[in-house]
Structures are given as C-alpha cells and as structure tokens.
Amino acid sequence: MKKLLVFAVLLIAVIASGCGDKFAKEKEAITKAEQAAMAMKLPDISEPDYSKKPSKEDWEKYHKNFKEFIETETKMLAEMKKSDTKVAEMEKTASESEKKDLKAFKDKMQQERIAFVRKVSKGRLRGDTFIVGVGSTWQEVEMVYGQPKTKKSDYDYDYGGLVFSDWYSKGVPPKGYKFVSQSPQAVVVTSDKYVSDAGIKIGMTKDEFYKTLRSKYVKKNKYMKEDYMKTEKDFVVYSFAMQDTQPNNLFCEFKDGKLVRYSVAPH
C-alpha cells in the first residue's frame, strides 16, 4: 500500500511539472536582459540655457553627451531586438495556450519599454505626441513601435498611417558634409489606429478636435501675448504645448467635416 502511495505522489509530481511554464527560464533570462539594458547609464542631454549665454564649451559638452546618449540607446535597442527574436523563436514551438501566455509576456515587456521611453524623453518632446514624437531619438521611436513597415531613408519611418520624418535632413547639405539624422522633426498621422497623447484621433469632427486640444493646451511661448490657443483658418495651431511638452505647431486637414490628416511639424 505504501509503495502505491509513493508511486501516486511521484506520478502527480511528474504531471504537475509537465503543466508548468516550459518557457519560464527563457522568460526570466529575457526579463533580466531587458532590465540590464534599460539600466545602462545615460548622460544628461539638457540643452544649454540660451538666456545664460552658454559658452562654446557648454555646447561642446552638450554635443558630446548627445552622441554618447545615442550610442547607449543604440546598444539598448540591440538588446531589445534580441529579446524580440527569442520570443519569436519560442512562439514557433508554443501551443495555443502557450502563445497566449507569450503574448501577455510581450505586452508586459512593451509596457515596460514605453514607461522607460517616457521617463528618459521627459522634457524633450514638443507639441502633441504619440508616446514619442518631435524631440525623440530614432532609437526611442523603434523601442515603442518596432521596425517601421517601410523605411524610405534614415529620416523617414512609416508605421502605416503614422510617419516620423526629419525634414531638416532633406535639404541640401554643404558640399562634403554628411548629415546624420538624430531625431524626427515631424510626425504625420492619417490612420485612426493611433490616438495622440492629447487625445486626437483621425475621424474627429472640427468641434471635437479643437475642444480636445484646448483641454490640454498650456501656454509656454513667452512671445505670445494671448493666453488662449491661437489658430488660423482651421488649418494650423500655433505653439501648442501640453503640461509635459514644449511648444510646436500643429497642422490639420478636414474633409466633409472630419479630420483626415494631422501633423506636428515646424511648418
């Protein structure tokens, strides 16, 4: 009888172990790698204060720090891409229930990346944003949205109705000068899949559009005398800023009374 009981206990243990998460070790390793990547030290890249007439040395330090910042984020992004590849490999051999667990794991991982990007980009972003935007680095855009569906160049990332561009780099650079884009200068949205941090979504009516922006507007342009949100001909919103962003122009296009195109851009 005792032998039967021992056998039953061992059988239950074997069955229970088989019901566990077979990807537990891999998930743990990925989580540790992600945490280590996001723990890499990033230098301060606050721009020198113009009102204090920064010196040449101040600007040299800023550019040096910015270069180091980009290099570090590039290393972080490489680790995140490795994590994504490992999860994709696990999905190939996963059952349907295991695929659901892996999806939840990926979603959690993505939310942690988004929280990280919001933290490190605070104070740098301009106008309205889509977690990232004007003022982000290209590395941060990829951390949030992944590889673009199409990449026309190093300064055009298209995610299907959401495009990040660096207009400045499209000009003709001086002869012998190689321009390296570090940040998108414009965001253009044409799909209702995306909702901005101000709450703007393609398909809104004009009234909904302006009401939503006014509810988030914070006057930060010291050269504007008006305290209200300044607009012109239902086409442009000047120097729009929110609590956590700096001023930038917004452009909108309506068709049959509905928003069909929305952009955050210098002009």
MARNU-396641 format. One record per residue: x negated, z negated, y of N, C-alpha, C in turn. Coordinates in Angstrom, 2 decimals, always signed. Each point is the difference from the previous one (the first is absolute). Example, Ala and Ser with C-alpha at 12.3 -4.5 7.8 and 13.67 -1.06 7.14 Angstrom:
<nodes>
        nu        nw        nv       cau       caw       cav        cu        cw        cv
    -13.19     -7.80     -5.69     +0.89     +0.00     +1.19     -0.90     +0.00     +1.20
     +0.35     +0.72     +1.05     -0.82     -0.06     +1.19     +0.77     -0.73     +1.09
</nodes>
This chain:
<nodes>
        nu        nw        nv       cau       caw       cav        cu        cw        cv
     -0.82     +0.00     -1.21     +0.82     +0.00     +1.21     -0.86     +0.00     +1.27
     -1.06     -0.81     -0.05     -0.88     -0.08     +1.15     -0.68     +1.34     +0.27
     -0.38     +0.68     -1.12     -0.65     +1.30     +0.14     +0.93     +1.01     +0.66
     +1.31     -0.09     -0.37     +0.98     +0.89     +0.60     +0.16     -0.26     +1.49
     -0.01     -1.28     +0.36     +0.13     -0.37     +1.42     -1.20     +0.49     +0.80
     -1.20     -0.18     -0.57     -1.21     +0.46     +0.69     +0.04     +1.51     +0.17
     +0.42     +0.71     -1.07     +0.09     +1.45     +0.07     +0.99     +0.45     +1.07
     +1.15     -0.73     +0.08     +1.03     +0.34     +0.99     -0.52     -0.19     +1.42
     -0.73     -1.10     +0.21     -0.56     -0.27     +1.32     -0.99     +1.08     +0.40
     -0.87     +0.39     -0.96     -0.99     +1.05     +0.28     +0.66     +1.34     +0.28
     +1.08     +0.29     -0.75     +0.73     +1.25     +0.21     +0.62     +0.06     +1.38
     +0.60     -1.12     +0.43     +0.63     -0.08     +1.33     -1.07     +0.19     +1.09
     -1.18     -0.60     -0.21     -1.08     +0.11     +0.98     -0.47     +1.44     +0.14
     -0.10     +0.70     -1.16     -0.43     +1.40     +0.03     +1.01     +0.86     +0.73
     +1.29     -0.23     -0.30     +1.07     +0.76     +0.65     +0.01     -0.26     +1.50
     -0.16     -1.29     +0.37     +0.02     -0.37     +1.42     -1.16     +0.64     +0.75
     -1.19     +0.02     -0.65     -1.15     +0.60     +0.67     +0.19     +1.49     +0.18
     +0.71     +0.63     -0.92     +0.27     +1.43     +0.12     +0.98     +0.31     +1.09
     +0.80     -0.98     +0.41     +1.01     +0.21     +1.04     -0.56     -0.23     +1.40
     -1.28     -0.39     +0.09     -0.59     -0.26     +1.30     -0.32     +1.28     +0.74
     -0.58     -0.18     +1.18     -0.37     +1.14     +0.85     -1.33     +0.56     -0.50
     +0.03     +1.16     -0.63     -1.23     +0.56     -0.57     -0.97     +0.47     +1.08
     +0.50     +0.12     +1.24     -0.86     +0.43     +1.11     -0.42     -1.17     +0.88
     +0.21     -1.23     -0.49     -0.27     -1.18     +0.82     -1.45     -0.05     +0.50
     -0.95     +0.26     -0.89     -1.42     -0.07     +0.39     -0.34     +1.07     +1.03
     +0.54     +1.20     -0.22     -0.27     +1.10     +0.94     +0.58     -0.31     +1.38
     +1.22     -0.54     +0.02     +0.65     -0.35     +1.27     -0.80     -1.07     +0.73
     -0.47     -0.99     -0.75     -0.77     -1.09     +0.60     -1.29     +0.55     +0.62
     -0.66     +0.91     -0.73     -1.24     +0.58     +0.51     +0.25     +0.84     +1.25
     +1.10     +0.75     +0.01     +0.35     +0.82     +1.17     +0.31     -0.89     +1.20
     +0.75     -1.07     -0.24     +0.36     -0.92     +1.09     -1.26     -0.61     +0.62
     -0.94     -0.41     -0.84     -1.25     -0.59     +0.51     -0.80     +1.03     +0.80
     -0.03     +1.25     -0.49     -0.74     +1.06     +0.70     +0.63     +0.30     +1.36
     +1.34     +0.02     +0.06     +0.70     +0.24     +1.27     -0.28     -1.12     +0.98
     +0.07     -1.24     -0.48     -0.24     -1.15     +0.87     -1.44     +0.01     +0.53
     -0.94     +0.36     -0.88     -1.41     +0.06     +0.42     -0.21     +1.08     +1.04
     +0.69     +1.14     -0.17     -0.13     +1.11     +0.96     +0.53     -0.43     +1.37
     +1.17     -0.61     +0.01     +0.61     -0.39     +1.27     -0.67     -1.21     +0.64
     -0.90     -0.64     -0.76     -0.75     -1.15     +0.53     -1.31     +0.43     +0.65
     -0.32     +1.31     -0.08     -1.22     +0.49     +0.64     +0.06     -0.29     +1.51
     -1.11     -0.41     +0.55     -0.03     -0.38     +1.41     +0.04     +1.23     +0.90
     +0.92     -0.03     +0.95     +0.14     +1.08     +0.98     -0.46     -0.49     +1.37
     -0.79     +0.80     +0.71     -0.46     -0.41     +1.33     +1.13     +0.09     +1.04
     -0.19     -0.69     +1.09     +0.97     +0.05     +1.09     -0.10     +1.35     +0.71
     +1.13     +0.70     +0.16     -0.03     +1.31     +0.68     +0.90     -0.01     +1.23
     +0.12     -1.14     +0.64     +0.74     -0.06     +1.26     -0.75     +0.79     +1.06
     +0.74     +0.85     +0.73     -0.65     +0.79     +1.04     -0.46     -0.89     +1.14
     -1.12     +0.33     +0.62     -0.45     -0.77     +1.17     +1.07     +0.02     +1.09
     +0.09     -1.08     +0.74     +1.00     -0.14     +1.06     -0.44     +0.80     +1.23
     +0.80     +1.05     +0.32     -0.35     +0.86     +1.14     -0.05     -0.79     +1.31
     +0.87     -1.00     +0.13     +0.06     -0.75     +1.25     -1.28     -0.81     +0.25
     -0.78     -0.22     -1.04     -1.24     -0.76     +0.13     -1.22     +0.92     +0.11
     +0.28     +1.31     +0.17     -1.07     +0.99     +0.15     -1.06     -0.14     -1.10
     +0.36     +0.34     -1.23     -0.93     -0.15     -1.12     -1.27     +0.82     +0.17
     -1.08     -0.52     -0.49     -1.30     +0.66     +0.11     -0.19     +1.04     -1.10
     -1.07     +0.76     +0.12     -0.33     +0.99     -1.03     -0.22     -0.69     -1.34
     -0.62     -1.19     +0.03     -0.25     -0.76     -1.22     +1.31     -0.43     -0.66
     +1.02     -0.35     +0.83     +1.30     -0.40     -0.54     +0.63     +1.15     -0.79
     -0.09     +1.21     +0.57     +0.58     +1.17     -0.67     -0.80     +0.39     -1.24
     -1.32     -0.16     +0.06     -0.82     +0.30     -1.17     +0.33     -0.95     -1.15
     +0.22     -1.26     +0.33     +0.38     -0.98     -1.02     +1.36     +0.33     -0.59
     +0.94     +0.40     +0.88     +1.33     +0.37     -0.48     -0.06     +1.17     -0.97
     -0.72     +1.06     +0.35     -0.11     +1.18     -0.86     -0.72     -0.32     -1.30
     -1.00     -0.86     +0.06     -0.72     -0.42     -1.20     +0.94     -0.75     -0.94
     +0.79     -0.92     +0.58     +0.95     -0.77     -0.81     +1.09     +0.88     -0.59
     +0.45     +0.99     +0.81     +1.06     +0.89     -0.49     -0.50     +0.82     -1.18
     -1.23     +0.46     +0.07     -0.58     +0.77     -1.10     -0.07     -0.86     -1.26
     -0.44     -1.24     +0.15     -0.08     -0.92     -1.14     +1.39     -0.29     -0.55
     +0.97     -0.13     +0.90     +1.39     -0.26     -0.39     +0.51     +1.13     -0.89
     -0.20     +1.25     +0.42     +0.43     +1.17     -0.75     -0.68     +0.05     -1.36
     -1.30     -0.27     -0.02     -0.76     +0.04     -1.26     +0.53     -1.05     -0.98
     +0.34     -1.18     +0.50     +0.50     -1.07     -0.86     +1.40     +0.34     -0.52
     +0.86     +0.50     +0.89     +1.34     +0.38     -0.46     -0.05     +1.15     -1.01
     -0.98     +0.88     +0.14     -0.17     +1.10     -0.97     -0.32     -0.57     -1.38
     -0.83     -1.04     -0.05     -0.32     -0.66     -1.27     +1.25     -0.68     -0.58
     +0.77     -0.64     +0.87     +1.25     -0.64     -0.43     +0.95     +1.02     -0.62
     +0.16     +1.13     +0.70     +0.90     +1.05     -0.45     -0.44     +0.55     -1.35
     -1.31     +0.14     -0.21     -0.52     +0.49     -1.27     +0.38     -0.93     -1.14
     -0.07     -1.32     +0.24     +0.39     -0.97     -1.02     +1.50     +0.08     -0.28
     +0.80     +0.20     +1.04     +1.45     +0.11     -0.18     +0.36     +1.24     -0.82
     -0.73     +1.09     +0.22     +0.23     +1.22     -0.77     -0.36     -0.21     -1.47
     -1.04     -0.79     -0.26     -0.36     -0.33     -1.39     +1.14     -0.78     -0.66
     +0.58     -0.93     +0.75     +1.12     -0.79     -0.52     +1.17     +0.91     -0.35
     +0.30     +0.93     +0.88     +1.12     +0.93     -0.23     -0.25     +0.85     -1.24
     -1.25     +0.42     -0.20     -0.34     +0.81     -1.18     +0.17     -0.81     -1.28
     -0.41     -1.26     +0.02     +0.14     -0.86     -1.18     +1.46     -0.24     -0.35
     +0.83     -0.20     +1.01     +1.43     -0.20     -0.25     +0.61     +1.27     -0.58
     -0.39     +1.14     +0.53     +0.50     +1.28     -0.51     -0.38     +0.19     -1.47
     -1.19     -0.43     -0.37     -0.44     +0.10     -1.40     +0.85     -0.90     -0.90
     +0.32     -1.20     +0.48     +0.83     -0.92     -0.78     +1.40     +0.56     -0.20
     +0.51     +0.67     +1.01     +1.35     +0.56     -0.08     +0.12     +1.05     -1.10
     -1.10     +0.67     -0.32     +0.03     +1.05     -1.01     +0.34     -0.53     -1.39
     -0.37     -1.25     -0.29     +0.25     -0.58     -1.32     +1.07     -1.10     +0.03
     +0.64     -0.17     +1.16     +0.98     -1.08     +0.15     +1.37     +0.40     -0.53
     +0.73     -0.98     -0.52     +1.39     +0.21     -0.40     +0.86     +0.00     +1.25
     +1.29     +0.26     -0.15     +0.88     +0.04     +1.17     +0.05     -1.35     +0.71
     +0.08     -1.09     -0.77     +0.04     -1.33     +0.62     -1.34     -0.32     +0.66
     -1.09     +0.43     -0.63     -1.32     -0.24     +0.57     -0.20     +0.81     +1.28
     +0.58     +1.19     +0.06     -0.08     +0.81     +1.21     +0.71     -0.69     +1.17
     +1.11     -0.68     -0.29     +0.72     -0.76     +1.04     -0.87     -1.13     +0.52
     -0.69     -0.68     -0.93     -0.89     -1.09     +0.40     -1.16     +0.52     +0.85
     -0.53     +1.16     -0.39     -1.10     +0.60     +0.75     +0.45     +0.45     +1.39
     +1.23     +0.48     +0.08     +0.54     +0.39     +1.31     +0.10     -1.22     +0.91
     +0.48     -1.12     -0.56     +0.09     -1.24     +0.79     -1.40     -0.45     +0.44
     -0.97     +0.16     -0.90     -1.39     -0.36     +0.31     -0.53     +0.88     +1.13
     +0.26     +1.31     -0.07     -0.44     +0.93     +1.05     +0.67     -0.32     +1.33
     +1.29     -0.31     -0.03     +0.73     -0.32     +1.23     -0.59     -1.24     +0.67
     -0.32     -1.01     -0.82     -0.59     -1.23     +0.53     -1.37     +0.29     +0.61
     -0.78     +0.81     -0.71     -1.33     +0.39     +0.48     +0.11     +0.73     +1.33
     +1.00     +0.89     +0.12     +0.18     +0.77     +1.23     +0.42     -0.89     +1.16
     +0.86     -0.97     -0.26     +0.42     -0.92     +1.06     -1.18     -0.83     +0.51
     -0.92     -0.34     -0.90     -1.19     -0.75     +0.41     -0.92     +0.88     +0.86
     -0.08     +1.28     -0.34     -0.79     +0.93     +0.81     +0.61     +0.16     +1.39
     +1.31     +0.12     +0.04     +0.69     +0.15     +1.29     -0.22     -1.23     +0.88
     +0.11     -1.18     -0.61     -0.23     -1.24     +0.75     -1.42     -0.03     +0.55
     -0.95     +0.45     -0.80     -1.40     +0.05     +0.43     -0.18     +0.96     +1.18
     +0.58     +1.20     -0.11     -0.12     +1.01     +1.07     +0.63     -0.51     +1.29
     +1.17     -0.61     -0.10     +0.65     -0.55     +1.20     -0.90     -1.04     +0.67
     -0.66     -0.81     -0.80     -0.85     -1.07     +0.54     -1.21     +0.56     +0.72
     -0.70     +0.95     -0.65     -1.26     +0.49     +0.60     +0.22     +0.99     +1.14
     +1.21     +0.59     +0.08     +0.25     +0.97     +1.08     +0.77     -0.61     +1.18
     +0.29     -1.27     -0.08     +0.75     -0.67     +1.06     -0.73     +0.11     +1.34
     +0.73     +0.45     +1.02     -0.57     +0.13     +1.33     -0.58     +1.37     +0.28
     -0.17     +0.83     -1.05     -0.58     +1.33     +0.17     +1.05     +1.10     +0.11
     +1.20     -0.22     -0.51     +1.01     +1.06     -0.11     +0.73     +0.22     +1.32
     +0.55     +1.21     +0.14     +0.62     +0.40     +1.26     +1.39     +0.57     -0.22
     +0.89     -0.28     +0.97     +1.35     +0.56     -0.04     +0.80     -0.51     -1.17
     +0.69     +0.90     -0.70     +0.74     -0.34     -1.21     -0.88     +0.31     -1.20
     +0.23     -0.70     -1.10     -0.86     +0.15     -1.17     +0.81     +0.13     -1.28
     -0.67     +0.44     -1.04     +0.57     +0.08     -1.35     -0.93     -0.80     -0.91
     -0.12     -1.29     +0.30     -1.01     -0.92     -0.55     -1.35     +0.38     +0.60
     -0.37     +1.26     -0.12     -1.20     +0.55     +0.64     +0.44     +1.02     +1.04
     -0.93     +0.47     +0.82     +0.37     +0.98     +1.02     -1.16     +0.29     +0.92
     +0.30     +0.30     +1.25     -1.04     +0.26     +1.00     -0.82     -1.27     +0.18
     -1.28     +0.10     -0.24     -0.88     -1.17     +0.09     -0.48     -0.49     -1.35
     +0.66     +0.43     -1.09     -0.46     -0.35     -1.35     -1.24     +0.82     -0.35
     -0.67     -0.37     -1.06     -1.07     +0.84     -0.54     +0.62     +0.89     -1.08
     -0.67     +1.09     -0.34     +0.49     +0.86     -1.09     +0.01     -0.76     -1.32
     -0.93     -0.93     -0.16     -0.06     -0.80     -1.23     +1.27     -0.86     -0.13
     +0.45     -0.57     +1.12     +1.21     -0.84     -0.03     +1.25     +0.82     -0.31
     +0.02     +1.24     +0.51     +1.12     +0.90     -0.31     +0.09     +0.21     -1.50
     -1.14     +0.26     -0.63     -0.02     +0.22     -1.45     +0.30     -1.27     -0.78
     -0.41     -1.14     +0.50     +0.30     -1.26     -0.69     +1.52     -0.20     -0.10
     +0.71     +0.44     +1.03     +1.45     -0.19     +0.02     +0.75     +1.12     -0.71
     -0.40     +1.24     +0.26     +0.77     +1.15     -0.51     -0.69     +0.78     -1.12
     -1.24     -0.33     -0.32     -0.70     +0.70     -1.06     -0.51     +1.35     +0.46
     -0.39     +0.82     -0.97     -0.50     +1.34     +0.32     +1.13     +0.83     +0.60
     -0.26     +0.71     +1.10     +1.05     +0.84     +0.60     +0.40     +1.14     -0.93
     +1.26     +0.44     +0.12     +0.47     +1.12     -0.82     -0.80     +1.25     +0.32
     -0.26     +0.19     +1.29     -0.87     +1.10     +0.41     -0.95     -0.54     +1.06
     -1.21     +0.50     -0.03     -1.02     -0.43     +0.96     -0.63     +1.25     +0.57
     +0.56     +0.46     +1.12     -0.48     +1.24     +0.60     -1.45     -0.11     +0.45
     -0.38     -1.22     +0.37     -1.37     -0.23     +0.47     -0.24     -1.49     +0.01
     -1.14     -0.41     +0.53     -0.28     -1.43     +0.10     +0.84     -0.69     +1.07
     +0.80     +0.77     +0.73     +0.82     -0.62     +1.04     +1.46     +0.43     -0.07
     +0.47     +0.27     -1.22     +1.42     +0.30     -0.21     +0.43     -0.49     -1.37
     +0.69     -1.13     -0.06     +0.49     -0.55     -1.26     +1.51     +0.14     -0.04
     +0.51     +0.81     -0.94     +1.43     +0.27     -0.10     +0.56     -0.68     -1.24
     +0.98     -0.89     +0.22     +0.63     -0.73     -1.10     +1.42     +0.48     -0.25
     +0.30     +1.21     +0.42     +1.33     +0.55     -0.22     +1.01     -0.57     +0.98
     -0.03     +0.50     +1.23     +0.90     -0.51     +1.03     -0.59     -1.10     +0.85
     -1.23     -0.39     -0.32     -0.74     -1.00     +0.78     -1.44     +0.50     +0.10
     -0.41     +0.39     +1.20     -1.32     +0.60     +0.19     -0.82     -0.81     +0.99
     -1.22     -0.33     -0.39     -0.95     -0.68     +0.88     -1.05     +1.04     +0.42
     -0.23     +0.13     +1.32     -0.94     +1.01     +0.49     -0.92     -0.58     +1.07
     -1.16     +0.61     +0.10     -0.91     -0.33     +1.09     -0.10     +1.23     +0.90
     +0.83     +0.04     +1.02     +0.03     +1.15     +0.90     -1.31     +0.21     +0.72
     -0.68     -1.09     +0.33     -1.22     +0.10     +0.79     -1.06     +0.82     -0.71
     -0.08     -0.12     -1.32     -1.05     +0.69     -0.74     +0.30     +1.49     -0.19
     +1.20     +0.44     +0.40     +0.34     +1.41     -0.16     -0.50     +0.85     +1.17
     -0.53     -0.66     +1.01     -0.56     +0.74     +1.11     -1.34     +0.60     -0.38
     -0.60     +0.73     +0.89     -1.29     +0.63     -0.28     -1.11     -0.97     +0.39
     -0.75     -0.53     -0.98     -1.06     -0.96     +0.34     -1.19     +0.71     +0.63
     -0.84     -0.72     +0.69     -1.20     +0.60     +0.60     -0.87     +0.66     -1.08
     -0.71     +1.01     +0.37     -0.84     +0.73     -0.95     -1.02     -0.95     -0.65
     -0.06     +0.06     -1.32     -0.95     -0.84     -0.72     +0.50     -1.41     -0.27
     +1.24     -0.28     +0.42     +0.54     -1.36     -0.18     +1.01     +0.00     -1.14
     -0.22     -0.85     -0.98     +0.93     -0.10     -1.13     +0.94     -1.18     +0.23
     +1.29     +0.29     +0.18     +0.98     -1.06     +0.24     +0.46     -0.60     -1.32
     -0.02     -1.31     -0.09     +0.50     -0.69     -1.19     +1.19     -0.85     +0.43
     +1.17     +0.37     -0.48     +1.22     -0.72     +0.39     +0.03     -1.38     -0.67
     +0.36     -1.02     +0.77     +0.05     -1.36     -0.53     +1.40     -0.58     +0.01
     +0.92     +0.64     +0.76     +1.31     -0.60     +0.16     +1.05     +1.05     +0.37
     +1.20     -0.09     -0.56     +1.07     +0.92     +0.43     +0.42     -0.31     +1.43
     +0.26     +1.05     +0.77     +0.45     -0.16     +1.38     +1.46     +0.37     +0.17
     +0.63     +0.46     -1.08     +1.41     +0.37     +0.08     +0.66     -0.18     -1.36
     +1.27     -0.39     +0.03     +0.81     -0.12     -1.22     +1.29     +0.78     +0.24
     +0.33     +0.92     -0.91     +1.20     +0.81     +0.15     +0.88     -0.20     -1.24
     +1.29     -0.31     +0.24     +0.93     -0.27     -1.09     +1.18     +0.97     +0.05
     +0.32     +0.58     -1.17     +1.15     +0.91     -0.08     +0.88     -0.32     -1.20
     -0.34     -1.03     -0.76     +0.77     -0.37     -1.20     +0.67     -1.34     +0.18
     +1.22     -0.14     -0.54     +0.72     -1.28     +0.10     -0.45     -0.99     -1.07
     -1.03     +0.33     -0.77     -0.54     -0.93     -1.01     -0.76     -1.14     +0.66
     -0.42     +0.21     +1.24     -0.86     -0.97     +0.67     +0.72     -0.68     +1.16
     -0.20     -1.29     +0.11     +0.57     -0.77     +1.12     -1.16     -0.65     +0.75
     -0.04     +0.18     +1.31     -1.11     -0.55     +0.77     +0.14     -1.51     +0.14
     -1.07     -0.65     +0.44     +0.05     -1.45     +0.20     +0.94     -0.41     +1.12
     +0.30     +0.94     +0.88     +0.99     -0.28     +1.06     +1.41     +0.19     -0.52
     +0.14     +0.63     -1.17     +1.32     +0.22     -0.59     +0.53     +1.42     +0.17
     -0.87     +0.93     +0.40     +0.43     +1.38     +0.24     +0.01     +0.79     -1.31
     +1.06     +0.80     -0.18     +0.14     +0.80     -1.21     +0.61     +1.36     +0.36
     -0.52     +1.04     -0.62     +0.55     +1.34     +0.21     +1.48     +0.00     -0.40
     +0.83     +0.65     +0.85     +1.44     +0.02     -0.25     +0.78     -0.91     +0.92
     -0.71     -0.86     +0.75     +0.67     -0.89     +0.96     +0.64     +0.81     +1.12
     +1.06     -0.55     +0.58     +0.58     +0.61     +1.20     -0.87     -0.39     +1.19
     +0.22     +0.67     +1.14     -0.76     -0.34     +1.21     +0.23     -1.46     +0.39
     +1.25     -0.43     -0.05     +0.31     -1.37     +0.39     -0.73     -0.99     -0.91
     +0.04     +0.24     -1.30     -0.68     -0.89     -0.94     -1.50     +0.00     +0.24
     -0.55     +1.17     +0.27     -1.43     +0.15     +0.23     -0.47     -0.83     +1.19
     +0.65     +0.20     +1.16     -0.43     -0.71     +1.21     +0.32     -1.48     -0.04
     +1.12     -0.35     -0.62     +0.36     -1.41     -0.13     -1.02     -0.74     -0.86
     -0.43     +0.64     -1.09     -0.99     -0.60     -0.90     -1.34     -0.19     +0.71
     -0.45     +1.02     +0.72     -1.28     -0.12     +0.70     +0.04     -1.07     +1.09
     +1.11     -0.03     +0.76     +0.11     -1.00     +1.07     -0.05     -1.42     -0.54
     +0.51     -0.20     -1.21     +0.03     -1.34     -0.60     -1.40     -0.47     -0.38
     -0.95     +0.94     -0.15     -1.37     -0.36     -0.40     -1.00     +0.17     +1.13
     +0.44     +0.59     +1.12     -0.91     +0.34     +1.09     -0.56     -1.25     +0.70
     -1.33     +0.02     +0.24     -0.67     -1.04     +0.76     -0.88     +0.70     +1.04
     +0.20     -0.32     +1.29     -0.77     +0.64     +1.07     -1.43     -0.52     -0.02
     -0.95     +0.93     -0.20     -1.41     -0.38     -0.04     -0.87     +0.87     +0.90
     +0.60     +1.05     +0.56     -0.76     +0.87     +0.90     +0.08     -0.57     +1.41
     -1.11     -0.53     +0.50     -0.01     -0.68     +1.29     +0.21     +0.97     +1.17
     -0.15     +1.31     -0.27     +0.18     +0.98     +1.06     +1.46     +0.44     +0.14
     +0.85     -0.42     -0.92     +1.42     +0.34     +0.09     +0.73     -1.14     +0.71
     +0.68     +0.34     +1.10     +0.69     -1.03     +0.76     +1.29     -0.45     -0.68
     +0.63     +0.94     -0.73     +1.29     -0.32     -0.62     -0.18     -0.92     -1.21
     +0.95     -0.91     -0.15     -0.01     -0.87     -1.17     +0.77     +0.63     -1.16
     +0.78     +1.01     +0.30     +0.80     +0.64     -1.05     -0.77     +1.16     -0.64
     +0.47     +0.43     -1.15     -0.64     +1.10     -0.74     +0.23     +1.31     +0.73
     -1.06     +0.65     +0.42     +0.11     +1.22     +0.79     +0.05     +1.24     -0.91
     +1.04     +0.83     +0.22     +0.16     +1.21     -0.79     +0.16     +1.21     +0.92
     -0.11     +1.19     -0.57     +0.18     +1.21     +0.78     +0.71     +1.07     -0.82
     +1.19     +0.42     +0.47     +0.75     +1.11     -0.58     +0.21     -0.11     -1.52
     +0.19     -1.22     -0.48     +0.22     -0.21     -1.43     -1.08     +0.66     -0.86
     -1.19     +0.05     +0.51     -1.06     +0.68     -0.74     -1.23     -0.90     -0.19
     -0.33     -0.77     +1.02     -1.20     -0.83     -0.08     +0.29     -1.42     +0.46
     -0.61     -0.96     -0.68     +0.04     -1.41     +0.39     -1.43     -0.37     +0.40
     -0.17     -0.40     +1.26     -1.34     -0.25     +0.52     -0.51     -1.41     -0.34
     -1.28     -0.07     -0.38     -0.70     -1.27     -0.18     +0.82     -1.03     -0.79
     +0.52     +0.44     -1.12     +0.77     -0.92     -0.85     -0.94     -0.94     -0.73
     +0.34     -1.28     +0.03     -0.78     -1.00     -0.74     +0.96     -1.02     -0.60
     -0.43     -0.60     -1.10     +0.75     -1.09     -0.62     -0.84     -1.27     +0.09
     +0.50     -1.07     -0.56     -0.69     -1.28     +0.06     -1.43     +0.10     -0.53
     -0.20     +0.78     -1.09     -1.31     +0.07     -0.64     -0.74     +1.32     +0.22
     +0.48     +0.83     +0.92     -0.70     +1.28     +0.25     -0.27     +0.20     +1.48
     -0.92     +0.93     +0.27     -0.33     +0.35     +1.37     +0.79     +1.25     +0.42
     +0.10     +0.29     +1.31     +0.83     +1.12     +0.47     -0.45     +1.37     -0.51
     +0.99     +0.83     -0.30     -0.24     +1.39     -0.39     +1.29     +0.78     +0.23
     -0.12     +1.29     +0.26     +1.20     +0.81     +0.21     +0.68     +0.34     -1.33
     +1.32     +0.13     +0.06     +0.81     +0.41     -1.14     +0.73     +1.28     +0.37
     +0.15     +0.91     -0.96     +0.71     +1.24     +0.24     +1.10     +0.17     -1.05
     +1.13     +0.51     +0.42     +1.12     +0.14     -0.92     +0.68     +1.36     +0.18
     +0.59     +0.46     -1.08     +0.73     +1.27     +0.04     +1.33     -0.20     -0.73
     +1.09     +0.38     +0.67     +1.33     -0.16     -0.58     +0.63     +1.37     -0.27
     +0.79     +0.05     -1.06     +0.76     +1.20     -0.31     +1.40     -0.44     -0.42
     +1.02     +0.56     +0.71     +1.39     -0.41     -0.24     +0.17     -1.51     +0.14
     -0.73     -0.55     +0.97     +0.13     -1.43     +0.29     -0.75     -0.93     -0.94
     -0.77     +0.56     -0.95     -0.73     -0.83     -0.97     -1.51     +0.22     +0.13
     -0.73     -1.07     -0.19     -1.47     +0.07     +0.08     -0.55     +0.82     -1.17
     -0.79     +1.02     +0.30     -0.57     +0.86     -1.05     -1.54     -0.05     -0.01
     -0.58     -0.46     +1.10     -1.47     -0.06     +0.07     -0.39     -1.15     +0.92
     -0.97     -0.80     -0.43     -0.41     -1.17     +0.76     -1.52     -0.11     -0.10
     -0.65     -0.18     +1.14     -1.46     -0.09     -0.03     -0.53     -1.05     +0.96
     -1.11     -0.58     -0.41     -0.78     -0.91     +0.84     -1.27     +0.75     +0.32
     -0.20     +0.35     +1.25     -1.12     +0.88     +0.36     -0.36     -0.18     +1.46
     -1.21     +0.43     +0.39     -0.40     -0.14     +1.40     +0.78     +0.95     +0.91
     +0.35     +1.21     -0.51     +0.74     +0.96     +0.81     +0.67     +1.01     -0.92
</nodes>
